[in-house]
Amino acid sequence: MQTQNWLLKQAATQPNHLAVDDGNTRLTFAQLRDYVAHIAGQLNHLAPGDKVGLLATNRLPGYLAALAIICSGRTVVWLNWRLASEELHRQIADSQLRCCLVADELWRPEMGTEFTSLSDLLAVDAAPATLAPSFASDQVASIMYTSGTTGKPKGVLQTFGNHFYSAVSSALNLGLTNQDEWLCVAPIFHISGFSIMMRGLIYGMTVRLVAKFRPAAIEQILATEPVTIMSVVPFMLKKLVGQRQQSGQKYRATFRCMLLGGGTLDRASLNQCRQLGIPVVQCYGMTETCSQVVALRSSDALAKIGSVGQPLFTTQLKLSADGEILLKTPALTPGYLNLPAKLPAKLVDGWYRTGDIGHLDQDGYLYIDGRADEMMISGGENIFPQEVEQVYLQYPGIRQLAVVGQPNAEWGEVPVAFVVSDQPLDQAALTAYGYQHLAHYKVPHRYIRVTTLPMNASGKIQRYLLRKQL
């Protein structure tokens, strides 16, 4: 099945509608089409092959380069600019790239001939290209390396069909139209950011690009510009709540909700959001499903604390006998780059094994208990770090906390907490607090104070790095 080029469709049907705004430059869909065609012509001049790597921030040149790669019929390979050069080269070798485009602000002295800066690309003298009029639904639009909380990223193949069905499900859930404006400060090399770009083309809505997450600056945008939705992780939302409490600034009436991924929000924070009039839609998804496949309505947030909601319209969900979350969705990846056996190994009778453990309440709302590979077994009892963390995040002075398992001769494993705190840690008081709120075997045996927790680009804790410190 073929799908039309979404950019060309929007440029034809609503040419003067605002497509993208980075705070300095505003482009309509017709203007965006012309820019992309020109850059695609410059890209053709480089003869980059059928896959092109991209190191870009949330700035307009990177946004335009990504669309030029895709609309010229090539696959964009998103590269995480936060990686060390050695890690980048492993992903470049894995995806067999001949050409990597690099935002000027991300250029590194050691970059060789396979790298081309965006300014050099834009200086190429070339005629505009004819953009691909349509794409096969099973054509790979993007390759995105998994966030690597386990330390072993894999290249996830994402087709045009995957992106389309993900966008349709999200639109049905959130009621999105071309009159919406989605603030994109989530990294565009991550699915939470890139999916906003693709939805901008599919819905014909405006994407408001923001290069860096600065709470005061974001608040000003939400207070003065017609943004209707913003994607956040818990850390970002808590920072915005703190900023709002400090400033007293109200968001513009057009703002509809925060789409929260990367973890659920505690009751205290949800109450703060409700008091401030900030609707929160919690969701669950992954790189392999082109973003969210389960979501919790804002109206259910307080009644269903800790839940990520119910499956979206095109998603089927069930639990295995051991509680693993199994999915069927047309947004599911067709596989992993150079790993043909990987996806079949994760399928059971057509159901995708997510590796996440969860449970459903009597109303069918999903709760994530944790990753199967993060679960600790202490004295025969299962411990999920997220459950312990949610309890301790209510403790006065604790800003962030991560729990990992430490090998123990007597119990097999025992939980240990890494704590970002405003004050010195009182081990005895923390243990006593745990005993009041948790089963004894779930209470950490040690509390280690740290200045920061290692996180990947999507804001997820990299527990394997913490375990190395034990």
N, C-alpha and C positions, 0 to 999 in steps of 0.2 A: 504494500500500500504506500502511496505517495502522500506527503504533506507539503503544502505550499510553503514558500519562503515567507516566514511571518513578517519580516521587516518589509519586504516588497508589498505584502498585502496591506499592512498598516499605512505605508506611504501612499498607496493607491486609494484607500478608503477614507483616511483621515489625515491628509498630508500636513495640515497646519496644527495638528494636535501636538502638544509638548511631549517629547519622547524621553529626554534626559536633561537633567539640570545638575551641575556640579557646584552651584553657588556662584560661579563666575560666567559660565557659558550655558546657554539654553538652546537646545536643538529640537526642532520639530521632526516628525517622522520623515518628511520629505528631505529635510536637511541631513538627517542622520543617514538616510539611504545614499545620498550623494557623497558624504564623507567616507562612508564605508566602501563604496565603489572605488573611490580614488585610492584609498589605502590598500584595497584588495589588488588594484593594479600595481601598486608599488611592491606589494608582497609577491606577486607573480614574477616580478623582475628578479627576485632573489632565488627563484626556483627552489623553494624550501622542501618540496616533497609533499606527501599527503597528510602528514602530521606536523604541527608547529607548536613548539613549547612557548609558554608565556609566563614571564615573571612580572607581575603588575600589582600596583596598589589600586585603591578605589579612587582613581583619578580618571578624567575623561580619556586621555590617550590610551590607557590600558583597556578601557571599556570599548573604544573604537577598534582597537587592534583585535580584541577577541571576536567581535562581530565580523571583522574583515576576514579572519581565518575561517570562521564557520560559513559565512555567506559566499565564500569563494569555493566551497565544497570540501574544505579540509577539516580535519579534526584538531581541536585545540587541546593541548596537553597542559593542564594547569600545574604550575610549579610553585611550591610554597617558599616565598622569599625569606622566611625565617630559618630555613635550613642552612646548615653549614655547607660550604662548597663541595666537600666530599660527598655529602648526602645528596646534593643536587645532581652531581655527576652520576651517581648510581641510578637515579631515576631517569636521567637523560639517556644513559646507556640502555636501561631496561626498555624504554619506549623508542629507541633507535632514532633519535631526532637528529636531523641534519641542520636544523635552524631553531634557535631560541631567541625570541624577542624579549627585550629587557627594558623596563621603564628606566628613564635616565637616573632617577633618584635611587635606583637599586643596583646600579652598575658597580662591579667589583674589579679591581685592578687585574686579578688573575683570570678574568674571562677571556677565552680564546676566540678563534675564528668562527666557531659555530654560534656565537652570540652576536646579536645585532641590537644596538640601542634603538629605542623608538624614534629618537630624534634623527638618527641616521636613516632609518626606514622612511620617515616622512620627508627626507631630503632627496629621495630617489626621484628622478625625472621619469615619469611613466604615465600613460593614459589610463583613465578609469577602466576598471574591469566590468564585464557583464556578470552580474551576480547570478548565482544558481537560482533558477526559478522555482525549484522544488527539491525535496529530499525524500529518499526512501525512509519509511518509519523506522526500519531496523538499521539505518545508517548511524554509525557512531559519531555523535556531535562533539563529545568531550570525553576526555580521560582525566580522572581525578584520583590522585593517590589518597588512600585512606589516611585518617588523621594520625594513625600510628601510636595510639595509647599503649599498645603492646610493644612498640619499637620496631615493627615489621610492616611498613606500608605496602599496599598492593594497588596496582593501577585498576581502578573500577571503570568499566566501559559504560557510557551513558548515551543511549540513542535518542534520536529526535522523538520517537514514540514515548520513551520513558519520560522525557521532559514535558511532553504534551499532556500525558495522563496525570502527571504530578500536578501540573498547573490547573487542569480541569477539576481535580479533587479539591484543591485548595480554594478555587473560586466558588465551588458549591458549598464548601464549609463556611467561608468567610463572607460570601456575598460580594465578591470583587467584580468591578467593571472598569471600563476605560476612564471613568471619572475618579478613580483612586490614584493616590500618589504614595509610593512605597519608599521609605527612607532606607537606604542601603549603606550601612556602616560595617556590617559583617563582611569579612574579607571575600572578595570576588573569586579568589582561588579555592574557596570552600563552598560546599553545596548550598549553605544557607545564604551566601551572597550571590553566587552565580544563578541560583534558581530565581532570584528577584529579577536579574537581567532577562532571563528567558521568559518569565511571566510578563515583563513589561512589553515584550514583542507579541506574546500570545493574546494578552488582554487588551493591548493598545493603551496601556496606562503609562503614567510618568514615573520614571525612576529618579529619585533624588540621591545622587552619589555624595557620600561624605568620606573623606580620606582617612580621618582618625577619630577614634572615640574620645571625645572630650565632653564630659557631662554638661558643663555650662553652655558650650556651643550647640550641642544637640538640643538642649532645652530651649534655646533661643529660636532654633529652626522650628521646633514643634509649637512654639508660642506664636510665631509670626508667619509661617508658610503653610500652604494647604496640604500638608502631609496627613494621610489617613491611617497609615499602618507602618510599624517599624518592627524589624526582627531583632531580638535580643537574646542573650544568655543570662542566667541568674545574676552573675557579677555585674553586668551592665545595667540591668534593671534596678538592682539595689543602689548602684551609684546614682542613677537618675532619680530614684525616690529620695535619696539623701539630698541631692541638689535641689529638688522641688521643695523639700521641707525647709531648706535653708533660705531659698529665694522667695518662696511664696508665689512664684510665677505660674500662671495657669496656661495649659496648652490651648491651642486654637480649637474652636468648636468642631472643626472638621475632623479632628483626630478621633479614630475609632478604637484602636486596640494595639497592644504590644503582643507580638507573636513570640512566645517564649519557648526556646528549645535548649538542648544541652543540659537538661536537669529540671526538676520541679522546684517550686517555691514553697517555703515554709509558711505556716499560718500567720505568723507575725508580719511577714513581708506582704502577704496577700491582703491582710487587713489594712496595712498602710496604703497599699494601692487603691483599695476600695474607698478609704477615707479621702484620698486625693483625687478620686474620680478617674483612675487610670485602669481601664479594662485590660485584663490579661487573658490571652488564649494560650494555654499550655499545650505542647505538642510533642510528638515522638516520631523520629525518622532517622535516616542514615544516608550516607553517600550512596549506598547500593540501591536506595529507593528514590533517588533524586529529591530528597528532603522529606517533609512530614507525610506520614500515612495514618497517623492517629492524632486526634486533637480533642481538647476539653473546652467546651464553651465557657466563656467568661462568666455567665450566669450560674454555672455549676462549680466555680472555682473553690468557694468556701465550703460548700456541702461535700465536695469530693477532694479534700486536701490530700495532696500527694499523688493524685491520679493524673495521667496524661490524656485521659478521655476515652473516646470510642473510635473505632475504625472509620476512616473517611469513605466516601461513597464507592470508590472503585477498589477498596481494600477488603480482603477477607482475613480474619485473624482467629487463631485458636492456640491453646497451650498444649504442649506435649505432656506426657505422664510425669516428667520431672520438672514441669513448670516453665520449660523454654518457650519463648514466644515464636510462633510460626506464622508466616505471612504468605498470602498470594496477592499480587498486584501487578497490573500492566506497567507500573513504573519501575519494576525490578530490573536490575542490570542483566544483560545477557551473559555476563561473565567478567573475568579478570584478565588483564593483558598478560599474554605469555604463560598463563596458568589455566589451560583448558580443563583440567580435572578439578579445579578449585570449587567452582559453582556447583557442579553435579554432586560433589561430596557434601555440600551444604543443603541439598534438597532431599526431602523425604516425601515420597508420593506427590511430588509437585509443590510441596510446601517448603518455603525458605526458612532455614534455621538461623535466627538472628544472633544467637549466642547470648541473648539477654534473658534473664529469668524474671518472671512476673506472675501476677495473680489478677483475677477478675472478681469484682464484687458482685452482689446479687443483681445489680442493674446492668452488668456488662461493661463496667468501666475498668480500664486497664491501669494497673499499678506496676511500676518497674521496681523490682527488688534488687537488681544489680546484674553485673556481667557474670556469666558462668565461670569465666576465667579469672574473675576477681574475688570470687567467693572463697572465704576461708573455712576450713574445717578444724574446729578446736574441740578436742575430746569427743569427737563424733557429732558435734553440733555445727550446723551451717550458720555462718555469719556473713551478711552482706555489708560492705563498708558504708553504703549510702544510708542505711538505717541508723547506724551509729553516728554518722556525721550530722544527720538531721537533728538528732537530740542535742549534740554538743554545740551546734550553731546557735542554740538558744542561750548558751552560757554567757554571762556578762563578760565583755572584753574580747571574746573570740571573734575574729573577722573572717578567717578561713580555716578549714580543717580537712585533713585527708587521713583516712585509716587504711593501713595495709597489714598484711600478715607477716609475722616473723617466725621462722622455724623454731620449734621448742621441743626438747627431748621428751618432756612429759605429756604435753597436750597435742603435739603435732604442729600446730600453729597457734600463736596468740596475737590478738590485735594490738597494734601500736599506732598512736596518733601523732601526726605532724601538725603543729598548730601555729597559725599566724595570729598573734595576740598583741593587744595594746599594752599589756602589763606582764610581769613575770608570772610563770606558771606555778600554781600551788598544786603539786601532784596529789596530795592527800585530799584536798577539796574537790579536785576534778574526779578522782576515783569515787568519792562519796556521792557526788552528783550523778555519776553514771549508775551507781547502785540504786539510786532513787527512781531512775527512769528506764533502766534496761535490765535484762537478764544478766546475771553476774558474769557469765562466760563471754558476753559481748562487750564488757567494759575494758577499755585499753589497759595494758599492763604498763605502758610508758607513754609519756607525753613529751614530745621533742619540739621545742620552740624554734621556728624558722622565720626568716623575713618574707619569703615568698614560697609559693608552691609551683612546681614545674607544670606548665600547661601547654597544650598545643594551640594551634591557631583558632580552633573553635571553642576554646575556653575549657576544654576537658582536662582533668588532672592526669598527668602521666605517672601512674603509680609505679611502673617498673623502675623509674628513676629514683623514686623514694625508697623502694626496696633495696636498691644498690647501696643506699646510705646506712643500712642496718648492719 
